[in-house]
Amino acid sequence: MSLGKRAYDLLRAYVGQQLERIESVFERDARSELDDYLNPETRPVQEVPKPAPAPEQNMTAATAARILNLGANATLEDLHREYKRLSERSLPANFPEGSEERKKAAIVHLRVQEAYEILLPVMDSRLRRFQNLDLD
């Protein structure tokens, strides 16, 4: 087996594994939300409707941290390192046009990008300061 074929097979397996891991994160969140709804003791008496979040802000910071494999004590450098690692390995351009692996890689890449965009303002104090800056 050629080295290129072996590398391609490893990359395909990696993307498939990451897609399964990310889907399980969302499945766990959905299950806990359903359990909270079905258990009336833990449900609040009066729920206030929340405004719909922006499309890229559907996930919470905790979900985003799980997608990027970040622990509770993760630093900004850890965030950058994990994002770069997952993003490079899940680039759809690494797979043949129209293949199933390319579709999976696109999903993984999108989820990783969303998670990074959610966690970056949370972890980077400089970015928070500039976002709160009012300009005339």
Protein Blocks (a to p, Z undefined) as FASTA:
>chain_A
ZZklmmmmmmmmmmmmmmmmmmmmmmmmmmmmmmmmmmmklpcfbdcddddddfklmpcf
klmmmmnopafkbcfklmmmmmmmmmmmmgmklpcehiaklmmmmmmmmmmmmmmmmmmm
mmmmklmmmmmpccZZ
